[in-house]
Amino acid sequence: MKRLLLFLSLALTSVVCTACAESDKAVPVVVGIERVDRMFAELDGSCKYPVVEENKRDLTTSCVLESLKERCNEIDDCLVYCLGNDIGENIGGGCGHLCYAGSQKLWNPPESMEQCESVP
């Protein structure tokens, strides 16, 4: 039991220290978790969520989001919210991890997403 508690304590310390490492993009762990929890609470299956301004201006990101919105399945819905609002930033595996890695569901990008690779 003591080993387990020591391991969990060290793991938590490692996570907190990593999140607070010197970086202009470092986000405190609690803030990251709150954003993820809010995302999952707000998912409604519509694929219609506000997108941060920076992602609206990025042509490739906009293209990807539009492709996901067109098809709009359960995983696409999560990806639209997550990618559009940088929820997966600073989380190991990013939005892919949050939206489909743990779901045990097979996900393939929409065919229309191929056109996004050629966006300048």
C-alpha positions in Angstrom: 0.0 0.0 0.0 2.8 2.4 0.9 4.4 1.7 -2.5 1.2 2.6 -4.3 0.8 5.8 -2.4 4.4 6.8 -3.1 4.0 6.0 -6.8 0.8 8.0 -7.0 2.4 10.9 -5.1 5.4 10.9 -7.5 3.2 10.6 -10.6 1.1 13.6 -9.5 4.2 15.6 -8.7 5.6 14.8 -12.1 2.3 15.9 -13.8 2.2 19.2 -11.9 5.8 20.0 -12.5 5.5 19.2 -16.2 2.4 21.4 -16.6 4.2 24.3 -14.8 7.5 23.9 -16.7 9.0 27.0 -18.2 7.0 27.5 -21.3 4.9 30.3 -22.7 2.1 27.7 -23.4 2.2 25.9 -20.0 -1.2 25.6 -18.6 -1.8 24.6 -14.9 -3.1 21.1 -14.6 -6.4 22.2 -12.9 -7.2 24.7 -15.7 -6.6 22.0 -18.3 -8.8 19.5 -16.5 -11.5 22.1 -16.1 -11.4 22.9 -19.8 -11.7 19.2 -20.7 -14.5 18.6 -18.2 -16.4 21.7 -19.6 -15.9 20.4 -23.2 -17.4 17.0 -22.4 -20.3 18.7 -20.5 -21.1 21.0 -23.5 -20.9 18.4 -26.3 -24.3 18.1 -27.9 -23.8 16.3 -31.1 -24.3 19.4 -33.3 -20.7 20.0 -34.3 -21.6 23.7 -34.0 -19.4 25.4 -31.4 -17.6 28.7 -31.2 -14.0 28.6 -32.5 -11.2 30.7 -31.2 -10.3 33.5 -33.5 -6.8 32.2 -34.2 -8.2 28.9 -35.5 -10.7 30.8 -37.7 -7.8 32.6 -39.4 -5.8 29.4 -39.9 -6.9 28.1 -43.3 -5.9 24.5 -42.7 -7.6 24.3 -39.3 -10.7 25.9 -40.7 -10.7 23.4 -43.6 -10.4 20.5 -41.1 -13.1 21.8 -38.9 -15.5 22.3 -41.9 -14.9 18.7 -43.0 -15.6 17.4 -39.6 -18.8 19.6 -39.3 -20.1 18.3 -42.7 -20.0 14.7 -41.6 -20.6 15.2 -37.8 -20.6 11.9 -36.0 -20.0 11.5 -32.3 -16.2 11.7 -32.5 -16.3 14.5 -35.1 -18.4 16.5 -32.7 -15.8 16.1 -30.0 -12.9 16.9 -32.4 -14.7 20.1 -33.7 -15.0 21.4 -30.1 -11.5 20.3 -29.1 -9.5 21.4 -32.1 -11.5 24.6 -32.6 -10.8 25.7 -29.0 -7.3 24.2 -28.4 -8.6 22.0 -25.6 -6.1 19.2 -26.4 -3.1 21.6 -26.3 -0.6 20.5 -23.7 -2.4 17.1 -23.2 -0.5 14.0 -24.2 -2.1 12.7 -27.4 -4.1 16.0 -27.8 -7.6 15.9 -29.1 -7.2 12.5 -30.6 -6.6 11.1 -27.2 -9.5 13.0 -25.6 -12.0 12.2 -28.4 -11.4 8.8 -29.7 -8.4 6.9 -28.2 -10.3 5.8 -25.2 -13.6 5.2 -26.9 -12.6 1.9 -28.5 -14.4 3.2 -31.7 -12.7 3.2 -35.0 -12.4 6.7 -36.5 -11.3 7.7 -39.9 -11.0 11.2 -41.2 -13.8 12.4 -43.6 -12.9 12.0 -47.2 -13.3 15.8 -47.7 -10.4 16.3 -45.3 -7.9 15.3 -48.0 -8.4 18.7 -49.6 -7.1 20.3 -46.5 -3.6 19.0 -47.1 -3.3 21.3 -50.1 -4.5 24.5 -48.4 -1.8 27.1 -48.5 
